[in-house]
Amino acid sequence: MSVLGALFEGAGGTATVALRALVFAATIIAAGTVVFRLVLARTHEDRGSATPMGLAAAMALVLAAAPRLWLQARGFVDVGDPVTPMMVNVLQTGWGRGWLLQLGGAALAAVGFVLVRRAMRSGELMSVLGVSALCLAPALMGHAAAAPSVRWLAIGADAVHVAAAASWTGTLALLAWRAPGLLRSSEGGARLAEWIERFHRVALGSAALLLATGAAGVWLRVQRLGTLLHSGYGLLLFAKLTAVGVVVALGAWHARRAPAAARQQANTLAQSLQLELFFALVTIIATAVLVGTSPEPNA
């Protein structure tokens, strides 16, 4: 078995990791949609253009809920034994409560996005409350909930970490999605430039929060930092930090050059935004494996 295959297997198996990555990505996009609507967009048309992507992400979370519960329960039964009774037991655990919060948040966000499309004010509040629940849910389903001390701090740090990632990566996904079409229109370049200028102010704050909460998470989970050098968790963390470094470098380049490139209708800008998004996706996949990997070697 390859090193990558062994890491996936240790994190719950390929199917579990893939579904977990999908859920993380959908959470980030749903929350990023709210950030885009509240911070970047200035017109009703701009705000409406982001809503379909957020709605699709929220619906993906709703659809992924049942398979995730089934896979979680399957890990507790012997081969050939029925899984359904164990699903009921799993719902009574901390992971199960996080799952219920995630499902409820996704449903609330989806309804909120639908109401937003109908220009109903209540939809904005529902979508904000829904994505807030989505940002908290992963902390209840991962290492933070099992922290041996200051559990509330670990959960809070994880929730802020997810929210910061959503503000950065989720909004970036919307920019990368809209960029090709805007750069082909006569006035779209100027519009994209304004979005990018506002986005990088959001990204700077998000990066600071990610650094602080990420460091806090490692400190709370890893009893001896030296063990990171000899564990799969440490290898994955290094891979994630490398990808984050690339995203930061591309983001810094975009902060300086992208607004001018957008105003000049440079088609290569869409490709560079997509490249930044690709490395952000690598961090999501690495996180999906990290969540299912013990921070301590041979644990």
Buried (B, 14 or more C-beta within 10 A) or exposed (E): EEEEEEBBBBBBBEEBBEBBBBBBBBBBBBBBBBBBBEBBBEEEEBBBBBBEBBBBBBBBBBEBBEBBBBBBBBEEBEEEEEBEEBBEEBBEBEBBBBBBBBBBBBBBBBBBBBBBBEEEEEBBEBBBBBBBBBBBBBBBBBBBBEBEEEBEBBBBBBBBBBBBBBBBBBBBBBBBBBBBEBBEEEEBBBBBBBBBBBBBEBBBEBBEBBBBBBEBBBEBBBEEEEBBEEBBBBBBBEBBEBBBEBBBEBBBEBBEBBBEBBBEBBEEBBEBBBBBBBBBBBBBBBBBBBBBBBBBBEE
